[in-house]
Amino acid sequence: MAELLPIQPCLWFNDNAREAMTYYIDVFPNSRINSIVEYPDATLDEHFAAMSGKVLNGSFTLNGVDFVCLDGGPIFTFNESISLVVLCKNQGEIDTYWAQLSHVAESEQCGWCKDQFGVSWQIIPENMAELTRRPEQIGVMMNQKKIVIAELENA
């Protein structure tokens, strides 16, 4: 059987992939930018003229998970159908990641938030399944924006 290669998420940014990578590696421990390949100079054609110096292919690692990204222009945008899950050990971690990643108040619900780049995140406790076993707990979660573990435990 052939060796299985890892699956990497690819994030398509309009024109701020470099800024996003830099921001994310500051948010998550054990993170780094691995490489950045820029679009070539504007001598190729009109499309490349607008993209010169932007990220054609970026590679970065967030707490051990490898990602790739690119600046592709405004053709595609992020939406809530895809989110990145951050499993947290305690309320302090939830509070810290929430403060750094939630930038769109109207997108907050049930531990989901959206950052300033439009990427959706789920900032949840690592034992979320245990905390949402009973209908009362699910009811509490459905009314939360940021997850508050104590409220789920007391439901």
Backbone as ProteinMPNN parsed JSONL, in Angstrom:
{"seq_chain_A": "MAELLPIQPCLWFNDNAREAMTYYIDVFPNSRINSIVEYPDATLDEHFAAMSGKVLNGSFTLNGVDFVCLDGGPIFTFNESISLVVLCKNQGEIDTYWAQLSHVAESEQCGWCKDQFGVSWQIIPENMAELTRRPEQIGVMMNQKKIVIAELENA", "coords_chain_A": {"N_chain_A": [[0.851, -1.185, 0.0], [0.475, 2.239, -0.742], [2.295, 4.942, 0.747], [0.596, 7.045, 2.958], [0.036, 10.432, 2.568], [0.021, 13.441, 4.516], [-2.999, 15.328, 5.057], [-3.617, 18.628, 4.202], [-5.073, 21.654, 5.193], [-6.039, 24.291, 2.991], [-5.981, 27.712, 2.785], [-7.637, 30.3, 1.242], [-6.969, 33.508, 0.703], [-7.932, 36.921, 0.076], [-5.994, 39.093, -0.359], [-4.267, 39.101, 1.777], [-2.714, 37.031, 2.89], [-0.104, 36.763, 3.934], [-0.178, 38.513, 6.133], [-2.154, 37.207, 7.65], [-0.915, 34.697, 8.192], [1.239, 35.569, 9.767], [-0.162, 36.683, 11.912], [-1.561, 34.417, 12.942], [0.561, 32.703, 13.751], [1.447, 34.052, 15.945], [-0.675, 33.757, 17.662], [-0.965, 31.002, 18.252], [0.833, 28.487, 20.063], [4.02, 26.878, 19.383], [4.319, 27.36, 16.598], [4.929, 28.393, 13.191], [6.059, 30.158, 10.242], [6.681, 28.443, 7.348], [7.398, 28.653, 4.641], [7.315, 31.049, 1.96], [6.188, 31.728, -1.19], [6.234, 34.097, -3.607], [4.042, 35.793, -5.949], [5.172, 36.276, -9.297], [7.011, 39.077, -10.766], [5.347, 41.913, -12.273], [5.608, 41.655, -15.004], [4.474, 39.635, -16.487], [1.581, 39.457, -17.145], [-1.584, 41.3, -17.096], [-3.13, 40.348, -14.915], [-1.206, 39.271, -13.142], [0.157, 41.59, -12.611], [-1.317, 42.953, -10.685], [-0.992, 41.218, -8.589], [1.65, 40.999, -7.954], [4.245, 40.336, -5.715], [2.498, 39.398, -3.79], [1.227, 36.499, -1.945], [1.764, 33.57, -3.521], [2.052, 30.926, -2.824], [1.91, 29.86, 0.367], [3.279, 28.361, 3.27], [2.623, 27.166, 6.453], [2.765, 26.368, 9.967], [0.618, 25.582, 12.582], [0.692, 25.053, 15.84], [1.664, 22.43, 15.389], [0.079, 21.552, 13.267], [-0.013, 21.47, 9.82], [-0.505, 23.929, 7.313], [-1.465, 25.336, 4.16], [-1.533, 28.286, 2.122], [-2.816, 31.031, 0.147], [-2.837, 34.078, -1.776], [-5.507, 34.824, -3.543], [-7.221, 36.636, -4.614], [-10.5, 38.262, -4.77], [-12.39, 36.372, -5.576], [-13.278, 34.014, -4.245], [-14.562, 33.563, -0.961], [-14.282, 33.152, 2.61], [-16.562, 31.146, 4.539], [-19.004, 30.055, 6.995], [-19.308, 27.34, 6.593], [-17.044, 25.862, 6.73], [-14.87, 25.35, 9.39], [-12.258, 25.903, 11.799], [-11.222, 23.945, 14.441], [-10.465, 24.538, 17.775], [-9.356, 22.855, 20.396], [-9.681, 23.179, 23.792], [-8.122, 23.062, 27.021], [-9.141, 24.199, 29.344], [-11.142, 26.824, 30.908], [-9.633, 29.145, 30.91], [-7.939, 28.87, 28.646], [-9.912, 28.871, 26.642], [-10.929, 31.486, 26.968], [-8.627, 32.994, 26.318], [-8.018, 32.261, 23.594], [-10.433, 32.984, 22.426], [-10.486, 35.765, 22.804], [-8.434, 36.487, 21.086], [-9.209, 35.545, 18.58], [-11.9, 36.097, 17.972], [-13.545, 38.398, 16.138], [-15.798, 39.299, 14.911], [-18.656, 40.099, 15.997], [-21.35, 39.457, 15.371], [-21.157, 36.927, 14.351], [-20.772, 35.158, 16.364], [-21.558, 32.261, 18.126], [-22.446, 29.485, 20.08], [-19.789, 28.745, 20.705], [-18.545, 29.243, 18.326], [-16.689, 31.468, 16.296], [-15.543, 34.278, 14.339], [-12.622, 35.357, 12.729], [-10.585, 38.325, 12.027], [-9.896, 37.968, 9.403], [-11.875, 36.573, 8.255], [-12.029, 33.855, 8.666], [-13.597, 31.067, 10.127], [-13.817, 29.816, 13.43], [-13.959, 27.269, 15.932], [-14.002, 27.474, 19.238], [-13.594, 25.503, 21.718], [-14.143, 23.412, 24.662], [-12.034, 20.566, 25.29], [-13.493, 18.417, 26.196], [-16.065, 18.662, 25.144], [-18.135, 17.001, 24.145], [-18.85, 15.512, 26.384], [-19.821, 17.559, 27.964], [-22.17, 18.253, 26.762], [-24.232, 16.35, 26.865], [-26.776, 16.147, 27.932], [-30.159, 17.354, 27.394], [-30.597, 19.819, 28.71], [-28.046, 20.884, 28.943], [-27.369, 21.21, 26.266], [-29.253, 23.138, 25.59], [-28.287, 25.309, 27.106], [-25.782, 25.666, 25.871], [-26.609, 26.424, 23.287], [-27.438, 28.987, 23.715], [-25.18, 30.339, 24.354], [-22.443, 32.434, 23.456], [-19.431, 32.7, 23.518], [-18.092, 29.741, 24.842], [-18.835, 28.81, 28.117], [-17.637, 26.934, 30.48], [-18.404, 26.299, 33.151], [-21.131, 26.998, 33.214], [-22.222, 25.059, 31.515], [-21.592, 22.736, 32.957], [-23.177, 23.131, 35.2], [-25.74, 22.977, 34.266]], "CA_chain_A": [[0.0, 0.0, 0.0], [1.235, 3.484, -0.85], [2.372, 5.756, 1.952], [-0.396, 8.112, 3.01], [0.559, 11.765, 2.839], [-0.908, 14.196, 5.357], [-3.957, 16.245, 4.437], [-3.384, 19.984, 4.686], [-6.038, 22.673, 4.803], [-5.538, 25.408, 2.201], [-6.798, 28.894, 3.019], [-7.593, 31.256, 0.128], [-7.181, 34.877, 1.143], [-8.01, 37.89, -1.0], [-4.659, 39.647, -0.589], [-3.596, 39.304, 3.061], [-2.247, 35.745, 3.416], [1.107, 36.977, 4.74], [-0.638, 39.101, 7.395], [-2.861, 36.157, 8.4], [0.073, 33.749, 8.711], [1.975, 36.242, 10.84], [-1.068, 36.795, 13.054], [-1.841, 33.098, 13.501], [1.704, 32.116, 14.473], [1.521, 34.732, 17.238], [-1.784, 33.282, 18.494], [-0.806, 29.607, 18.644], [2.192, 28.061, 20.412], [4.661, 25.9, 18.496], [3.884, 27.718, 15.25], [5.955, 29.063, 12.386], [5.912, 30.231, 8.79], [7.675, 27.543, 6.768], [7.883, 29.204, 3.375], [6.436, 31.935, 1.193], [6.542, 31.934, -2.593], [5.463, 35.248, -4.075], [3.74, 35.925, -7.372], [6.288, 36.918, -9.999], [6.858, 40.488, -11.126], [4.21, 42.286, -13.11], [5.939, 41.604, -16.431], [3.827, 38.521, -17.177], [0.327, 39.94, -17.734], [-2.317, 42.241, -16.237], [-3.539, 39.711, -13.66], [-0.044, 39.189, -12.266], [0.572, 42.941, -12.227], [-2.004, 43.274, -9.437], [-0.618, 40.256, -7.553], [3.096, 41.009, -7.751], [4.642, 40.437, -4.322], [1.535, 38.707, -2.918], [1.561, 35.108, -1.676], [1.317, 32.543, -4.472], [1.953, 29.713, -2.028], [2.482, 29.993, 1.697], [3.225, 27.162, 4.107], [2.82, 27.508, 7.855], [2.385, 25.344, 10.938], [-0.016, 26.093, 13.793], [0.724, 24.058, 16.911], [1.895, 21.099, 14.841], [-0.781, 21.269, 12.105], [0.476, 22.179, 8.642], [-1.468, 24.601, 6.444], [-0.981, 26.111, 3.03], [-2.43, 29.402, 1.852], [-2.494, 31.829, -1.024], [-3.618, 35.267, -2.099], [-6.146, 34.483, -4.809], [-8.162, 37.666, -5.033], [-11.813, 38.241, -4.116], [-13.326, 35.448, -6.232], [-13.84, 33.144, -3.223], [-14.428, 34.083, 0.399], [-14.546, 32.183, 3.665], [-17.882, 31.155, 5.161], [-19.107, 29.21, 8.173], [-19.429, 25.91, 6.292], [-15.772, 25.271, 7.144], [-14.301, 26.034, 10.554], [-11.105, 25.276, 12.42], [-11.575, 23.652, 15.824], [-9.408, 24.666, 18.772], [-9.752, 22.15, 21.609], [-9.052, 23.85, 24.927], [-8.061, 22.277, 28.251], [-9.852, 24.838, 30.45], [-11.786, 28.092, 30.584], [-8.596, 30.137, 30.622], [-7.553, 28.74, 27.237], [-11.048, 29.341, 25.842], [-10.954, 32.947, 27.059], [-7.472, 33.538, 25.602], [-8.184, 32.109, 22.148], [-11.605, 33.766, 22.024], [-10.082, 37.17, 22.752], [-7.543, 36.694, 19.953], [-9.764, 35.117, 17.296], [-13.257, 36.583, 17.706], [-13.537, 39.794, 15.701], [-17.061, 39.609, 14.233], [-19.614, 39.767, 17.061], [-22.582, 38.846, 14.852], [-20.883, 35.537, 13.966], [-20.521, 34.372, 17.569], [-22.631, 31.404, 18.623], [-22.124, 28.098, 20.454], [-18.356, 28.522, 20.638], [-18.042, 29.606, 16.998], [-16.382, 32.875, 16.094], [-14.892, 34.581, 13.067], [-11.509, 36.281, 12.928], [-10.568, 39.509, 11.173], [-9.654, 37.559, 8.013], [-13.077, 35.888, 7.795], [-11.954, 32.426, 8.954], [-14.423, 30.648, 11.258], [-13.154, 28.978, 14.423], [-14.72, 26.742, 17.06], [-13.16, 27.507, 20.434], [-14.413, 24.652, 22.584], [-13.39, 22.557, 25.579], [-11.719, 19.26, 24.717], [-14.528, 17.472, 26.627], [-17.353, 19.242, 24.739], [-19.155, 15.954, 24.021], [-19.278, 15.199, 27.746], [-20.544, 18.718, 28.508], [-23.43, 18.472, 26.019], [-24.946, 15.064, 26.801], [-28.175, 16.291, 28.356], [-30.867, 18.443, 26.708], [-30.406, 21.081, 29.427], [-26.715, 21.385, 28.585], [-27.441, 21.674, 24.873], [-29.982, 24.4, 25.639], [-27.376, 26.348, 27.585], [-24.788, 25.903, 24.816], [-27.237, 27.127, 22.163], [-27.594, 30.394, 24.085], [-23.872, 30.928, 24.613], [-21.568, 32.855, 22.361], [-18.229, 32.008, 23.965], [-18.432, 28.647, 25.755], [-18.501, 28.971, 29.53], [-17.673, 25.544, 30.953], [-19.166, 26.202, 34.412], [-22.559, 27.041, 32.886], [-22.583, 23.736, 30.981], [-21.503, 21.775, 34.046], [-24.26, 23.392, 36.145], [-27.05, 22.873, 33.611]], "C_chain_A": [[0.891, 1.24, 0.0], [1.218, 4.233, 0.474], [1.348, 6.882, 1.876], [0.276, 9.424, 3.357], [-0.451, 12.525, 3.673], [-1.83, 15.085, 4.515], [-3.727, 17.616, 5.051], [-4.529, 20.889, 4.259], [-5.336, 23.771, 3.996], [-6.508, 26.571, 2.385], [-6.565, 29.903, 1.898], [-7.93, 32.63, 0.685], [-7.284, 35.787, -0.077], [-6.605, 38.397, -1.317], [-3.874, 39.83, 0.704], [-3.131, 37.993, 3.707], [-1.034, 35.917, 4.32], [0.716, 37.541, 6.115], [-1.325, 38.052, 8.263], [-1.869, 35.152, 8.989], [0.816, 34.344, 9.903], [1.111, 36.351, 12.091], [-1.262, 35.436, 13.729], [-0.65, 32.508, 14.249], [1.949, 32.827, 15.797], [0.446, 34.237, 18.198], [-1.498, 31.893, 19.061], [0.643, 29.265, 18.987], [2.722, 27.077, 19.372], [4.275, 26.115, 17.037], [4.977, 28.47, 14.518], [5.494, 29.185, 10.936], [7.039, 29.38, 8.212], [8.253, 28.088, 5.472], [6.832, 30.128, 2.775], [7.016, 32.053, -0.206], [5.64, 33.05, -3.096], [5.122, 35.121, -5.556], [4.919, 36.616, -8.053], [5.994, 38.392, -10.289], [5.754, 40.687, -12.15], [4.465, 42.148, -14.61], [5.175, 40.527, -17.191], [2.525, 38.924, -17.872], [-0.404, 40.811, -16.716], [-2.725, 41.626, -14.907], [-2.372, 39.68, -12.671], [0.417, 40.568, -11.825], [-0.052, 43.316, -10.882], [-1.532, 42.38, -8.287], [0.882, 40.247, -7.237], [3.437, 41.23, -6.277], [3.683, 39.794, -3.343], [1.912, 37.23, -2.819], [0.919, 34.185, -2.724], [1.123, 31.224, -3.738], [2.663, 29.964, -0.704], [2.311, 28.692, 2.457], [3.503, 27.585, 5.539], [2.294, 26.391, 8.74], [1.808, 26.033, 12.157], [-0.101, 24.96, 14.8], [0.791, 22.625, 16.361], [1.046, 20.725, 13.641], [-0.306, 22.126, 10.939], [-0.674, 22.705, 7.795], [-0.731, 25.126, 5.222], [-1.982, 27.231, 2.8], [-1.97, 30.132, 0.607], [-3.314, 33.102, -1.029], [-4.206, 35.005, -3.473], [-7.084, 35.541, -5.335], [-9.533, 37.42, -4.427], [-12.817, 37.241, -4.692], [-14.034, 34.553, -5.219], [-13.614, 33.773, -1.856], [-14.741, 32.972, 1.39], [-16.009, 32.273, 4.081], [-17.916, 30.104, 6.265], [-19.219, 27.718, 7.864], [-18.143, 25.151, 6.582], [-15.264, 26.071, 8.338], [-13.114, 25.226, 11.07], [-11.395, 25.142, 13.905], [-10.332, 23.767, 16.705], [-9.93, 24.009, 20.047], [-8.956, 22.699, 22.783], [-9.153, 22.994, 26.188], [-8.91, 22.868, 29.373], [-10.436, 26.173, 29.985], [-10.772, 29.171, 30.251], [-8.138, 30.077, 29.175], [-8.667, 29.224, 26.318], [-11.048, 30.865, 25.814], [-9.825, 33.571, 26.243], [-7.661, 33.444, 24.093], [-9.367, 32.922, 21.637], [-11.227, 35.238, 21.857], [-9.224, 37.454, 21.519], [-8.196, 36.407, 18.606], [-11.165, 35.644, 16.988], [-13.235, 38.077, 17.395], [-14.834, 40.212, 15.012], [-18.188, 39.172, 15.168], [-20.867, 39.069, 16.538], [-22.387, 37.399, 14.392], [-20.672, 34.621, 15.17], [-21.751, 33.573, 17.975], [-22.068, 30.032, 18.931], [-20.639, 27.786, 20.369], [-17.733, 28.832, 19.292], [-17.768, 31.107, 16.967], [-15.68, 33.043, 14.751], [-13.793, 35.601, 13.325], [-11.551, 37.424, 11.921], [-10.304, 39.187, 9.706], [-10.852, 36.829, 7.421], [-13.082, 34.394, 8.049], [-12.783, 32.12, 10.198], [-13.667, 29.65, 12.125], [-14.187, 28.457, 15.405], [-13.756, 26.661, 18.235], [-13.943, 26.773, 21.515], [-13.539, 23.849, 23.546], [-13.158, 21.18, 24.948], [-12.735, 18.199, 25.124], [-15.932, 17.975, 26.271], [-18.456, 18.177, 24.645], [-19.712, 15.576, 25.392], [-20.139, 16.317, 28.33], [-21.868, 18.986, 27.817], [-24.191, 17.16, 25.833], [-26.431, 15.207, 27.096], [-28.853, 17.448, 27.619], [-30.677, 19.804, 27.382], [-29.054, 21.712, 29.065], [-26.707, 21.921, 27.152], [-28.182, 23.0, 24.807], [-29.11, 25.553, 26.096], [-26.377, 26.691, 26.488], [-25.381, 26.729, 23.669], [-27.425, 28.612, 22.448], [-26.269, 31.073, 24.404], [-23.257, 31.452, 23.329], [-20.244, 32.161, 22.618], [-18.681, 30.918, 24.934], [-17.935, 28.976, 27.154], [-18.726, 27.597, 30.166], [-18.549, 25.407, 32.196], [-20.665, 26.205, 34.152], [-23.036, 25.704, 32.324], [-22.576, 22.683, 32.086], [-22.681, 21.913, 35.005], [-25.651, 23.244, 35.546], [-27.735, 21.558, 33.962]], "O_chain_A": [[1.927, 1.276, 0.663], [0.246, 4.165, 1.226], [1.243, 7.58, 0.867], [1.01, 9.508, 4.341], [-1.653, 12.288, 3.558], [-1.477, 15.525, 3.421], [-3.65, 17.753, 6.272], [-4.916, 20.892, 3.09], [-4.194, 24.132, 4.278], [-7.711, 26.428, 2.166], [-5.431, 30.307, 1.64], [-9.064, 32.876, 1.094], [-6.776, 35.451, -1.146], [-6.087, 38.161, -2.409], [-2.926, 40.615, 0.747], [-3.153, 37.863, 4.93], [-0.95, 35.277, 5.368], [1.226, 37.089, 7.139], [-1.107, 38.008, 9.474], [-1.976, 34.795, 10.162], [0.994, 33.683, 10.926], [1.594, 36.135, 13.203], [-1.14, 35.324, 14.949], [-0.837, 31.871, 15.286], [2.593, 32.268, 16.684], [0.63, 34.288, 19.414], [-1.765, 31.641, 20.236], [1.568, 29.693, 18.297], [1.96, 26.518, 18.583], [3.946, 25.165, 16.327], [5.838, 29.1, 15.132], [4.652, 28.417, 10.469], [8.208, 29.572, 8.548], [9.458, 27.996, 5.233], [5.637, 30.006, 3.043], [8.175, 32.425, -0.387], [4.416, 32.949, -3.016], [5.812, 34.44, -6.315], [5.587, 37.451, -7.443], [4.882, 38.877, -10.082], [5.298, 39.745, -12.799], [3.598, 42.502, -15.409], [5.22, 40.502, -18.421], [2.397, 38.741, -19.083], [0.091, 41.035, -15.612], [-2.676, 42.297, -13.876], [-2.536, 40.022, -11.5], [1.015, 40.7, -10.757], [0.606, 43.924, -10.037], [-1.666, 42.76, -7.124], [1.314, 39.538, -6.328], [2.975, 42.193, -5.664], [4.018, 39.654, -2.167], [2.807, 36.765, -3.524], [-0.302, 34.048, -2.792], [0.163, 30.495, -3.988], [3.861, 30.243, -0.666], [1.303, 28.003, 2.3], [4.487, 28.271, 5.816], [1.479, 25.573, 8.312], [2.414, 26.952, 12.709], [-0.877, 24.021, 14.627], [0.068, 21.736, 16.812], [1.27, 19.672, 13.044], [-0.207, 23.348, 11.051], [-1.678, 22.024, 7.587], [0.482, 25.332, 5.255], [-3.134, 27.144, 3.226], [-0.883, 29.885, 0.084], [-4.351, 33.194, -0.372], [-3.477, 34.97, -4.464], [-7.686, 35.365, -6.394], [-9.713, 36.477, -3.656], [-13.989, 37.271, -4.319], [-15.245, 34.349, -5.31], [-12.601, 34.434, -1.624], [-15.384, 31.979, 1.049], [-16.625, 33.335, 3.99], [-16.958, 29.351, 6.442], [-19.225, 26.905, 8.788], [-18.155, 23.923, 6.669], [-15.228, 27.302, 8.309], [-12.991, 24.029, 10.809], [-11.773, 26.116, 14.556], [-9.291, 23.174, 16.42], [-10.832, 24.535, 20.701], [-7.725, 22.689, 22.777], [-10.142, 22.291, 26.396], [-9.356, 22.139, 30.259], [-10.254, 26.591, 28.842], [-11.028, 30.022, 29.399], [-7.965, 31.116, 28.537], [-8.406, 29.907, 25.328], [-11.154, 31.467, 24.745], [-10.038, 34.567, 25.552], [-7.486, 34.435, 23.384], [-9.312, 33.485, 20.543], [-11.611, 35.874, 20.875], [-9.285, 38.553, 20.966], [-7.781, 36.966, 17.591], [-11.572, 35.632, 15.827], [-12.95, 38.906, 18.259], [-14.959, 41.356, 14.575], [-18.62, 38.02, 15.135], [-21.393, 38.175, 17.201], [-23.363, 36.719, 14.077], [-20.419, 33.428, 15.001], [-22.84, 34.122, 18.147], [-21.304, 29.476, 18.142], [-20.265, 26.674, 19.998], [-16.521, 28.7, 19.127], [-18.515, 31.904, 17.535], [-15.278, 32.067, 14.117], [-13.995, 36.581, 14.042], [-12.438, 37.485, 11.069], [-10.475, 40.054, 8.849], [-10.86, 36.5, 6.234], [-14.045, 33.718, 7.685], [-12.688, 32.825, 11.203], [-12.973, 28.764, 11.626], [-15.181, 29.129, 15.679], [-12.809, 25.874, 18.222], [-14.837, 27.338, 22.145], [-12.355, 23.629, 23.291], [-13.982, 20.695, 24.173], [-12.834, 17.17, 24.456], [-16.881, 17.738, 27.018], [-19.596, 18.437, 25.032], [-20.913, 15.348, 25.536], [-21.07, 16.06, 29.093], [-22.619, 19.862, 28.245], [-24.73, 16.899, 24.758], [-27.247, 14.458, 26.56], [-28.19, 18.42, 27.257], [-30.603, 20.827, 26.702], [-28.948, 22.928, 28.905], [-26.11, 22.96, 26.871], [-27.791, 23.893, 24.055], [-29.18, 26.65, 25.541], [-26.146, 27.866, 26.202], [-24.724, 27.628, 23.145], [-27.557, 29.409, 21.519], [-26.246, 32.269, 24.696], [-23.538, 30.946, 22.243], [-19.957, 31.135, 22.001], [-19.563, 31.153, 25.76], [-16.783, 29.363, 27.353], [-19.863, 27.164, 30.36], [-19.357, 24.482, 32.278], [-21.4, 25.476, 34.817], [-24.144, 25.267, 32.631], [-23.463, 21.832, 32.137], [-23.138, 20.917, 35.565], [-26.644, 23.376, 36.261], [-28.847, 21.299, 33.5]]}, "name": "protein", "num_of_chains": 1, "seq": "MAELLPIQPCLWFNDNAREAMTYYIDVFPNSRINSIVEYPDATLDEHFAAMSGKVLNGSFTLNGVDFVCLDGGPIFTFNESISLVVLCKNQGEIDTYWAQLSHVAESEQCGWCKDQFGVSWQIIPENMAELTRRPEQIGVMMNQKKIVIAELENA"}
